[in-house]
Amino acid sequence: MSLLRNISDGLRWLFRKERVTQELDEELNGFLEMAAEEKMKQGMGRKDALRAVRLERGSLEVTKEIVHSASWESFLGTCWRDLRFALRMLRKSPGLMFAVILSLGIGVGANTAIFSLVDAAILKPLPVEDPDSLRVIEWSNPEFPEGVSNINGDFNQISGGGVQASSVGAHLYRKLAHEQTVFAALVGIADSNPVGIAIDALPAEQVSLQYVSDNFFQGLEVLPVIGRPFRAEEDRVGQEPLVVVSHRFWVSRLGGAGDALDRSVRINNVPARIVGVAPPGFFGLRAGQWTDIYAPLAMRVAFQPGQSDGAPRGEDDSDWWVREMGRLKPGVSETAAKTQIAGLFRSLAAEAMNLEPKKIPELITLSGRRGFGALNARDASALWILVLLVGVLLLIVCANVANLLLSRSVVRQRESAVRLALGATRARVFRQHLVESGVLALLGGGAGLAFGSVLARSIHLVIESGRDPSSMFDLHLDLRVLGCTGGLSILTALLFGLAPAVQAARADLNDALKAQVGSVMGGRLRLPKLLVSLQIALCLTALVAAGLLGRSLENLRWVDIGFDREKLAYASVNPGQAGYSTERLGPYVERVRQELARLPGVLRVSPVEVRLLSGNGNLSRVSVPGRPSSIEKGVVAPTEAANVNSVGDGFFETLRIPLIAGRTIERRDIRPNADAVIVDELFTRRFFPNENPLGRRFGFDPKDSNRYEIVGVVRDTLYNSLRREPLPTVYEPYLPDVRDPIHFAIRTTMDSARLAQAVRAVVASVDPAVPLIEFHTQNGLIDRLLRTERLLALMSVAFGLVALILAAIGIAGVLAYAVARRTNEIGVRMALGATASDVIRMVLRDSLWMVGAGILIGFPFAFAIGKLLRAILFRLEPLDPWTATAALFALLVVTLLASWLPARRAVCVDPIVALRYE
């Protein structure tokens, strides 16, 4: 409190100086009156008493100065004067101020943008009350659990061949939630599902729906802002379908209408009533994945077609699809919670699944502060690589700004010496220069905050390109982002402002006050030249990173994929979301295909289960008669695995995949239990080497190894990845399933925008209840696969160019200042017979020395960053010779260009004028 009072008094003196001075005068006069009264008691007159007191106490003005100098008033007053002086000095150098603020805005803005993304995706806690008390419950097992038919949610292979996942059966979850006593609430959540929703008479569109337990909103303490949460009795199979919509959905799709409650919508063609609106800013439990609609767990049976026939799937203990998150009770330790929940899980799972206790998975608890994982390992590593790149850029910016201010501080050496000679302390001179750096950092931080906000949203668009509309991180300015920008501004002020402030404070009075200033190419420019060399080293590092990432992206973009990617598109629908049965599905697919084929410019249309290079796929073990096979812990051996895709007739002609032998899929093959399949060349080389594969048989089950007959062989294509080594591929006849989306491959001569509009109209005309869930060109799917690589390449190239420009500015600035300070010396040289080429060589020699030193310093850093990038490079070594050569060439070209103007200035020096220069 004393510190706050002192600061408050200092601010009062700063902004209400007259009032504070008046109060101090009154206080001192009162003290004098009291002392005079004491004198008057000894017999002195009033006048003599006052005179005597003033003689004893000294001047009132001196006393006031002493009082001010010993308080916060003096400190804040001098700081205020330093600030005003700094602003005046900066106004005198607008060019310097603009260059520094622009450089800092770029450096701080880039770091702010990347921090915003890292914070939103990795660091920021969930938007709920007390997120630190949340725990995610997962389990691990040496192998795929016995008695479990399906596992949704995160599923990872762990060391030793075991598995780790987070889902359990719905019945098992409900028993755990009911019997546990260590969590204030144990909520159940399923991964988001795409569903079709129809509002009023409008055509259906796809949104994101998440099944949650009845205590979801109460347990997370995020109660709806309108309406109510679910009730326990509503999470039962057979109850009326109810939903809670997100605030974003309420505003964008329902117009923020106050009568949204009890309004009915159709989800997958099933009527559902809205009972609540979630609070704004609540996106769910996975950052970057916004949930539009929440429904009770039991509604999965009603909303998902094909799952209500017979025993209700989803309520079966063998189907593990419900994830669990608990909020610890106050005073309960994590160890006690884990012990109880693990024992309870073991007993309940053994009872429900009739298993021995030793075969039950082992439960583990993890922090749920940030919810479920937002990014895969590759995207997360890409963000951390961007953090490294913008850190390098910030160091380059600081070195460049420090150089500008160092050159300016040399010019102001005489000013600093005069101030020291007149009685200023070195600490005061140091503080004055540091305040100027702080002002620049503050202005640069403000510019960086604005630039960073725009840059973060631009990068976010690249990250989310090609993904569904529900994928979006919560990016907005908050105290965390402001704190990051403020911290970076303070750090940069210290980094670039310390050296100029120290140099100014250490000014030598005797040398600085001399009229003739000697050459400064020696001692006074050692630090600027060293900083330029450091800039070159960091610039080389940034250029090598940009070159490696850019070349890796190009290698990926132009890899041979085995078919014609141009003028190829995919339209995706899901009739199952509109309640189609298996019997109605075939005619619907054929009608959509015919209508699409009638569109002008469409050459061919064919349905397909898995779009090539979409990132999805099916993998199966191949079993050949007479060939032994092996499988360990549920993992297929790579030498026995094959990709499996279901395709319609005309698929190979649509994609223009060349036929090598035999025939392709025909209409007569598209029937249940068909045995005709097409394989690629890699399949024949691996499973039927040195023999004719046509007519040979194989299967995907060792018990039925004669299931399929090879009727054709096509060229190898990439299936679902551009990076991984290709696996053999099997194409079987396509029979649509109501539970899966249907993709139509379209070969066209139309541009993608017109085709998308036409396809949307066709789908709506066939059945408005069926939404067009996706439309992508083949190049768009490939770009979506490469969004991480494209982001890294784009940002690294941009940062590399900025680093190159800053390095050029640093070289040109130091050389220009050196030429200006050596005008006298250059005049003497030219008067003694030096030619223009001699002067140019002298300037270039200085620049090449700086560049050479920077390259020697930078090579180890460039090699180190290449090592860090090894995991994401494609067909490149960490220090690729072509990339390193290109980076060196760029540095040398920029050095020559940056040196040209100072060299020209040096050549133009008039010897007569130079010899009179002081």
Solvent accessible surface area in square Angstrom, and as a share of the most:
residue,aa,sasa,rsa
1,M,178,0.80
2,S,60,0.39
3,L,101,0.50
4,L,114,0.57
5,R,140,0.51
6,N,54,0.28
7,I,54,0.27
8,S,55,0.35
9,D,59,0.30
10,G,0,0.00
11,L,77,0.38
12,R,82,0.30
13,W,23,0.08
14,L,34,0.17
15,F,135,0.56
16,R,137,0.50
17,K,110,0.47
18,E,152,0.68
19,R,110,0.40
20,V,14,0.08
21,T,40,0.23
22,Q,90,0.40
23,E,59,0.26
24,L,20,0.10
25,D,46,0.24
26,E,101,0.45
27,E,122,0.55
28,L,24,0.12
29,N,70,0.36
30,G,32,0.31
31,F,95,0.40
32,L,8,0.04
33,E,60,0.27
34,M,131,0.59
35,A,19,0.15
36,A,0,0.00
37,E,93,0.42
38,E,100,0.45
39,K,44,0.19
40,M,75,0.34
41,K,161,0.68
42,Q,142,0.63
43,G,69,0.66
44,M,70,0.31
45,G,41,0.39
46,R,122,0.45
47,K,157,0.67
48,D,68,0.35
49,A,0,0.00
50,L,31,0.15
51,R,130,0.47
52,A,22,0.17
53,V,1,0.01
54,R,116,0.42
55,L,142,0.71
56,E,108,0.49
57,R,135,0.49
58,G,38,0.36
59,S,60,0.38
60,L,54,0.27
61,E,109,0.49
62,V,86,0.49
63,T,39,0.23
64,K,25,0.11
65,E,115,0.52
66,I,106,0.54
67,V,62,0.35
68,H,25,0.11
69,S,76,0.49
70,A,89,0.69
71,S,43,0.28
72,W,84,0.30
73,E,25,0.11
74,S,30,0.19
75,F,97,0.40
76,L,28,0.14
77,G,2,0.01
78,T,18,0.10
79,C,36,0.22
80,W,94,0.33
81,R,120,0.44
82,D,2,0.01
83,L,62,0.31
84,R,123,0.45
85,F,49,0.21
86,A,0,0.00
87,L,74,0.37
88,R,107,0.39
89,M,27,0.12
90,L,1,0.01
91,R,158,0.58
92,K,151,0.64
93,S,31,0.20
94,P,85,0.54
95,G,53,0.51
96,L,33,0.16
97,M,49,0.22
98,F,137,0.57
99,A,36,0.28
100,V,0,0.00
101,I,36,0.18
102,L,94,0.47
103,S,7,0.04
104,L,1,0.00
105,G,5,0.05
106,I,44,0.22
107,G,0,0.00
108,V,1,0.01
109,G,0,0.00
110,A,1,0.00
111,N,18,0.09
112,T,2,0.01
113,A,0,0.00
114,I,1,0.00
115,F,51,0.21
116,S,15,0.10
117,L,2,0.01
118,V,3,0.02
119,D,1,0.01
120,A,8,0.06
121,A,10,0.08
122,I,37,0.19
123,L,57,0.28
124,K,39,0.16
125,P,30,0.19
126,L,6,0.03
127,P,55,0.34
128,V,18,0.10
129,E,105,0.47
130,D,83,0.43
131,P,23,0.14
132,D,82,0.42
133,S,18,0.12
134,L,1,0.00
135,R,37,0.13
136,V,5,0.03
137,I,1,0.01
138,E,19,0.09
139,W,1,0.00
140,S,26,0.17
141,N,16,0.08
142,P,97,0.61
143,E,91,0.41
144,F,88,0.37
145,P,4,0.03
146,E,91,0.41
147,G,49,0.47
148,V,14,0.08
149,S,83,0.54
150,N,38,0.19
151,I,25,0.13
152,N,51,0.26
153,G,23,0.22
154,D,47,0.24
155,F,78,0.33
156,N,81,0.42
157,Q,103,0.46
158,I,64,0.33
159,S,111,0.71
160,G,66,0.64
161,G,26,0.25
162,G,4,0.04
163,V,5,0.03
164,Q,39,0.17
165,A,1,0.01
166,S,1,0.01
167,S,0,0.00
168,V,1,0.00
169,G,0,0.00
170,A,0,0.00
171,H,76,0.34
172,L,3,0.01
173,Y,7,0.03
174,R,54,0.20
175,K,78,0.33
176,L,0,0.00
177,A,27,0.21
178,H,156,0.70
179,E,84,0.38
180,Q,18,0.08
181,T,83,0.48
182,V,14,0.08
183,F,4,0.02
184,A,61,0.48
185,A,17,0.13
186,L,2,0.01
187,V,3,0.01
188,G,0,0.00
189,I,1,0.01
190,A,3,0.03
191,D,48,0.25
192,S,36,0.23
193,N,39,0.20
194,P,77,0.48
195,V,2,0.01
196,G,4,0.03
197,I,1,0.00
198,A,18,0.14
199,I,11,0.06
200,D,105,0.54
201,A,105,0.81
202,L,121,0.60
203,P,77,0.48
204,A,13,0.10
205,E,72,0.32
206,Q,44,0.20
207,V,9,0.05
208,S,8,0.05
209,L,0,0.00
210,Q,15,0.06
211,Y,0,0.00
212,V,0,0.00
213,S,2,0.01
214,D,34,0.18
215,N,38,0.20
216,F,0,0.00
217,F,1,0.00
218,Q,79,0.35
219,G,7,0.07
220,L,2,0.01
221,E,86,0.39
222,V,13,0.07
223,L,103,0.51
224,P,17,0.10
225,V,77,0.44
226,I,50,0.25
227,G,42,0.41
228,R,54,0.20
229,P,28,0.17
230,F,1,0.01
231,R,120,0.44
232,A,55,0.43
233,E,102,0.46
234,E,17,0.08
235,D,1,0.01
236,R,118,0.43
237,V,74,0.43
238,G,75,0.72
239,Q,85,0.38
240,E,92,0.41
241,P,24,0.15
242,L,6,0.03
243,V,0,0.00
244,V,0,0.00
245,V,0,0.00
246,S,2,0.01
247,H,48,0.21
248,R,76,0.28
249,F,3,0.01
250,W,30,0.11
251,V,77,0.44
252,S,76,0.49
253,R,82,0.30
254,L,11,0.05
255,G,65,0.63
256,G,28,0.27
257,A,31,0.24
258,G,69,0.66
259,D,104,0.54
260,A,1,0.01
261,L,57,0.28
262,D,95,0.49
263,R,65,0.24
264,S,67,0.43
265,V,3,0.02
266,R,96,0.35
267,I,0,0.00
268,N,7,0.03
269,N,60,0.31
270,V,39,0.22
271,P,72,0.45
272,A,4,0.03
273,R,70,0.25
274,I,0,0.00
275,V,7,0.04
276,G,0,0.00
277,V,0,0.00
278,A,0,0.00
279,P,24,0.15
280,P,82,0.52
281,G,37,0.35
282,F,5,0.02
283,F,12,0.05
284,G,1,0.01
285,L,3,0.01
286,R,59,0.22
287,A,13,0.10
288,G,6,0.05
289,Q,38,0.17
290,W,28,0.10
291,T,3,0.02
292,D,10,0.05
293,I,0,0.00
294,Y,0,0.00
295,A,0,0.00
296,P,1,0.00
297,L,0,0.00
298,A,2,0.01
299,M,2,0.01
300,R,16,0.06
301,V,16,0.09
302,A,45,0.35
303,F,1,0.00
304,Q,29,0.13
305,P,33,0.21
306,G,43,0.41
307,Q,14,0.06
308,S,67,0.43
309,D,117,0.61
310,G,73,0.70
311,A,88,0.68
312,P,54,0.34
313,R,87,0.32
314,G,1,0.01
315,E,15,0.07
316,D,68,0.35
317,D,29,0.15
318,S,29,0.19
319,D,3,0.02
320,W,2,0.01
321,W,4,0.01
322,V,0,0.00
323,R,1,0.00
324,E,1,0.01
325,M,1,0.00
326,G,1,0.01
327,R,17,0.06
328,L,23,0.11
329,K,76,0.32
330,P,130,0.82
331,G,88,0.85
332,V,42,0.24
333,S,64,0.41
334,E,69,0.31
335,T,104,0.60
336,A,49,0.38
337,A,2,0.01
338,K,79,0.34
339,T,93,0.54
340,Q,59,0.26
341,I,0,0.00
342,A,21,0.16
343,G,43,0.41
344,L,33,0.16
345,F,1,0.00
346,R,75,0.28
347,S,63,0.41
348,L,14,0.07
349,A,0,0.00
350,A,18,0.14
351,E,130,0.58
352,A,34,0.26
353,M,31,0.14
354,N,139,0.71
355,L,29,0.15
356,E,89,0.40
357,P,80,0.51
358,K,162,0.68
359,K,81,0.34
360,I,6,0.03
361,P,3,0.02
362,E,85,0.38
363,L,2,0.01
364,I,40,0.20
365,T,18,0.11
366,L,75,0.37
367,S,77,0.49
368,G,0,0.00
369,R,74,0.27
370,R,113,0.41
371,G,13,0.13
372,F,14,0.06
373,G,47,0.45
374,A,25,0.19
375,L,35,0.17
376,N,83,0.43
377,A,88,0.68
378,R,84,0.31
379,D,14,0.07
380,A,24,0.18
381,S,44,0.28
382,A,2,0.02
383,L,6,0.03
384,W,121,0.43
385,I,20,0.10
386,L,0,0.00
387,V,53,0.30
388,L,69,0.34
389,L,6,0.03
390,V,3,0.02
391,G,26,0.25
392,V,14,0.08
393,L,3,0.01
394,L,11,0.05
395,L,85,0.42
396,I,0,0.00
397,V,0,0.00
398,C,7,0.04
399,A,5,0.04
400,N,1,0.01
401,V,0,0.00
402,A,4,0.03
403,N,5,0.02
404,L,35,0.18
405,L,11,0.05
406,L,1,0.00
407,S,18,0.12
408,R,34,0.12
409,S,3,0.02
410,V,5,0.03
411,V,94,0.54
412,R,15,0.06
413,Q,15,0.06
414,R,124,0.45
415,E,49,0.22
416,S,2,0.01
417,A,0,0.00
418,V,62,0.35
419,R,54,0.20
420,L,20,0.10
421,A,56,0.44
422,L,149,0.74
423,G,60,0.57
424,A,32,0.25
425,T,86,0.50
426,R,116,0.42
427,A,74,0.57
428,R,67,0.25
429,V,0,0.00
430,F,59,0.24
431,R,63,0.23
432,Q,1,0.01
433,H,12,0.05
434,L,46,0.23
435,V,33,0.19
436,E,6,0.03
437,S,3,0.02
438,G,30,0.29
439,V,11,0.06
440,L,1,0.00
441,A,4,0.03
442,L,131,0.65
443,L,74,0.37
444,G,0,0.00
445,G,5,0.04
446,G,44,0.42
447,A,40,0.31
448,G,0,0.00
449,L,38,0.19
450,A,64,0.50
451,F,84,0.35
452,G,1,0.01
453,S,33,0.21
454,V,103,0.59
455,L,27,0.14
456,A,4,0.03
457,R,121,0.44
458,S,52,0.34
459,I,3,0.01
460,H,17,0.07
461,L,129,0.64
462,V,31,0.18
463,I,16,0.08
464,E,22,0.10
465,S,40,0.26
466,G,31,0.30
467,R,72,0.26
468,D,65,0.34
469,P,110,0.69
470,S,7,0.04
471,S,7,0.04
472,M,84,0.38
473,F,10,0.04
474,D,34,0.17
475,L,21,0.10
476,H,90,0.40
477,L,92,0.46
478,D,32,0.17
479,L,152,0.76
480,R,89,0.32
481,V,6,0.03
482,L,79,0.40
483,G,47,0.45
484,C,28,0.17
485,T,8,0.05
486,G,32,0.31
487,G,40,0.39
488,L,26,0.13
489,S,12,0.08
490,I,116,0.59
491,L,83,0.41
492,T,1,0.00
493,A,12,0.09
494,L,86,0.43
495,L,82,0.41
496,F,0,0.00
497,G,0,0.00
498,L,84,0.42
499,A,29,0.23
500,P,6,0.04
501,A,0,0.00
502,V,55,0.32
503,Q,44,0.19
504,A,0,0.00
505,A,9,0.07
506,R,186,0.68
507,A,2,0.02
508,D,76,0.39
509,L,55,0.27
510,N,119,0.61
511,D,70,0.36
512,A,7,0.06
513,L,69,0.34
514,K,116,0.49
515,A,78,0.61
516,Q,88,0.39
517,V,55,0.31
518,G,52,0.50
519,S,71,0.46
520,V,1,0.00
521,M,26,0.12
522,G,37,0.35
523,G,47,0.46
524,R,73,0.27
525,L,0,0.00
526,R,172,0.63
527,L,72,0.36
528,P,2,0.01
529,K,48,0.20
530,L,106,0.53
531,L,26,0.13
532,V,0,0.00
533,S,6,0.04
534,L,71,0.35
535,Q,0,0.00
536,I,1,0.01
537,A,0,0.00
538,L,15,0.07
539,C,0,0.00
540,L,1,0.00
541,T,7,0.04
542,A,8,0.06
543,L,23,0.11
544,V,1,0.00
545,A,0,0.00
546,A,9,0.07
547,G,22,0.21
548,L,0,0.00
549,L,8,0.04
550,G,18,0.17
551,R,88,0.32
552,S,3,0.02
553,L,20,0.10
554,E,80,0.36
555,N,44,0.22
556,L,0,0.00
557,R,81,0.30
558,W,181,0.64
559,V,15,0.09
560,D,94,0.48
561,I,5,0.02
562,G,2,0.02
563,F,19,0.08
564,D,46,0.24
565,R,43,0.16
566,E,95,0.43
567,K,108,0.46
568,L,3,0.01
569,A,2,0.01
570,Y,1,0.00
571,A,1,0.01
572,S,0,0.00
573,V,0,0.00
574,N,15,0.08
575,P,1,0.01
576,G,2,0.01
577,Q,9,0.04
578,A,4,0.03
579,G,41,0.39
580,Y,19,0.07
581,S,48,0.31
582,T,93,0.54
583,E,139,0.62
584,R,124,0.45
585,L,1,0.01
586,G,35,0.34
587,P,89,0.56
588,Y,11,0.04
589,V,11,0.06
590,E,52,0.23
591,R,124,0.45
592,V,0,0.00
593,R,31,0.11
594,Q,82,0.36
595,E,53,0.24
596,L,1,0.01
597,A,51,0.39
598,R,159,0.58
599,L,28,0.14
600,P,106,0.66
601,G,31,0.30
602,V,17,0.10
603,L,99,0.49
604,R,113,0.41
605,V,10,0.06
606,S,0,0.00
607,P,9,0.06
608,V,0,0.00
609,E,52,0.23
610,V,12,0.07
611,R,9,0.03
612,L,0,0.00
613,L,0,0.00
614,S,10,0.06
615,G,41,0.40
616,N,87,0.45
617,G,36,0.35
618,N,62,0.32
619,L,101,0.50
620,S,31,0.20
621,R,46,0.17
622,V,4,0.02
623,S,7,0.05
624,V,10,0.06
625,P,53,0.33
626,G,89,0.86
627,R,90,0.33
628,P,121,0.76
629,S,46,0.29
630,S,64,0.41
631,I,77,0.39
632,E,133,0.60
633,K,105,0.45
634,G,60,0.58
635,V,71,0.41
636,V,38,0.22
637,A,28,0.22
638,P,99,0.62
639,T,84,0.49
640,E,17,0.08
641,A,2,0.02
642,A,0,0.00
643,N,11,0.05
644,V,12,0.07
645,N,0,0.00
646,S,10,0.07
647,V,0,0.00
648,G,1,0.01
649,D,18,0.09
650,G,14,0.13
651,F,1,0.00
652,F,3,0.01
653,E,70,0.31
654,T,0,0.00
655,L,0,0.00
656,R,121,0.44
657,I,8,0.04
658,P,61,0.38
659,L,80,0.40
660,I,92,0.47
661,A,37,0.28
662,G,43,0.42
663,R,55,0.20
664,T,18,0.11
665,I,4,0.02
666,E,62,0.28
667,R,143,0.52
668,R,152,0.55
669,D,7,0.04
670,I,52,0.26
671,R,119,0.43
672,P,95,0.60
673,N,126,0.65
674,A,8,0.06
675,D,41,0.21
676,A,7,0.05
677,V,0,0.00
678,I,0,0.00
679,V,0,0.00
680,D,1,0.01
681,E,49,0.22
682,L,26,0.13
683,F,0,0.00
684,T,17,0.10
685,R,135,0.49
686,R,78,0.28
687,F,10,0.04
688,F,3,0.01
689,P,69,0.44
690,N,163,0.84
691,E,80,0.36
692,N,104,0.53
693,P,18,0.11
694,L,62,0.31
695,G,41,0.39
696,R,84,0.31
697,R,79,0.29
698,F,0,0.00
699,G,0,0.00
700,F,48,0.20
701,D,64,0.33
702,P,65,0.41
703,K,192,0.81
704,D,69,0.36
705,S,19,0.12
706,N,83,0.42
707,R,69,0.25
708,Y,26,0.10
709,E,53,0.24
710,I,1,0.00
711,V,24,0.14
712,G,0,0.00
713,V,6,0.04
714,V,0,0.00
715,R,85,0.31
716,D,39,0.20
717,T,9,0.05
718,L,20,0.10
719,Y,10,0.04
720,N,33,0.17
721,S,19,0.12
722,L,10,0.05
723,R,63,0.23
724,R,158,0.58
725,E,151,0.68
726,P,62,0.39
727,L,48,0.24
728,P,0,0.00
729,T,1,0.00
730,V,0,0.00
731,Y,1,0.00
732,E,37,0.16
733,P,15,0.09
734,Y,12,0.05
735,L,86,0.43
736,P,31,0.20
737,D,48,0.25
738,V,14,0.08
739,R,127,0.46
740,D,60,0.31
741,P,48,0.30
742,I,0,0.00
743,H,13,0.06
744,F,1,0.00
745,A,0,0.00
746,I,0,0.00
747,R,4,0.01
748,T,5,0.03
749,T,86,0.50
750,M,18,0.08
751,D,61,0.32
752,S,54,0.35
753,A,76,0.59
754,R,141,0.51
755,L,1,0.00
756,A,23,0.18
757,Q,137,0.61
758,A,26,0.20
759,V,0,0.00
760,R,135,0.49
761,A,63,0.49
762,V,17,0.10
763,V,2,0.01
764,A,36,0.28
765,S,80,0.52
766,V,18,0.10
767,D,26,0.14
768,P,77,0.49
769,A,31,0.24
770,V,3,0.02
771,P,4,0.02
772,L,20,0.10
773,I,28,0.14
774,E,47,0.21
775,F,39,0.16
776,H,31,0.14
777,T,40,0.23
778,Q,0,0.00
779,N,50,0.26
780,G,27,0.26
781,L,0,0.00
782,I,4,0.02
783,D,46,0.24
784,R,36,0.13
785,L,34,0.17
786,L,5,0.02
787,R,37,0.14
788,T,8,0.05
789,E,11,0.05
790,R,54,0.20
791,L,4,0.02
792,L,1,0.01
793,A,5,0.04
794,L,98,0.49
795,M,11,0.05
796,S,1,0.01
797,V,65,0.37
798,A,41,0.32
799,F,13,0.06
800,G,0,0.00
801,L,100,0.50
802,V,34,0.19
803,A,1,0.00
804,L,20,0.10
805,I,105,0.53
806,L,6,0.03
807,A,1,0.01
808,A,22,0.17
809,I,73,0.37
810,G,4,0.03
811,I,1,0.00
812,A,31,0.24
813,G,27,0.26
814,V,4,0.02
815,L,3,0.02
816,A,31,0.24
817,Y,26,0.10
818,A,3,0.03
819,V,8,0.05
820,A,27,0.21
821,R,56,0.20
822,R,26,0.10
823,T,24,0.14
824,N,46,0.24
825,E,48,0.21
826,I,1,0.00
827,G,0,0.00
828,V,62,0.36
829,R,107,0.39
830,M,41,0.18
831,A,59,0.46
832,L,149,0.74
833,G,58,0.55
834,A,29,0.22
835,T,73,0.42
836,A,42,0.33
837,S,57,0.37
838,D,53,0.27
839,V,2,0.01
840,I,59,0.30
841,R,134,0.49
842,M,12,0.05
843,V,4,0.03
844,L,45,0.22
845,R,124,0.45
846,D,25,0.13
847,S,0,0.00
848,L,82,0.41
849,W,180,0.63
850,M,5,0.02
851,V,2,0.01
852,G,30,0.29
853,A,39,0.30
854,G,0,0.00
855,I,25,0.13
856,L,139,0.69
857,I,66,0.33
858,G,0,0.00
859,F,66,0.27
860,P,86,0.54
861,F,105,0.44
862,A,0,0.00
863,F,91,0.38
864,A,51,0.40
865,I,7,0.03
866,G,0,0.00
867,K,94,0.40
868,L,116,0.58
869,L,1,0.01
870,R,117,0.43
871,A,96,0.74
872,I,17,0.09
873,L,15,0.08
874,F,16,0.07
875,R,175,0.64
876,L,26,0.13
877,E,111,0.50
878,P,7,0.04
879,L,53,0.27
880,D,13,0.07
881,P,92,0.58
882,W,186,0.65
883,T,5,0.03
884,A,11,0.09
885,T,81,0.47
886,A,62,0.48
887,A,5,0.04
888,L,44,0.22
889,F,136,0.57
890,A,29,0.22
891,L,1,0.01
892,L,75,0.37
893,V,56,0.32
894,V,25,0.14
895,T,1,0.00
896,L,91,0.45
897,L,127,0.63
898,A,10,0.08
899,S,0,0.00
900,W,151,0.53
901,L,122,0.61
902,P,3,0.02
903,A,4,0.03
904,R,120,0.44
905,R,131,0.48
906,A,0,0.00
907,V,33,0.19
908,C,92,0.55
909,V,21,0.12
910,D,70,0.36
911,P,39,0.24
912,I,119,0.60
913,V,83,0.48
914,A,1,0.00
915,L,94,0.47
916,R,171,0.62
917,Y,92,0.35
918,E,136,0.61
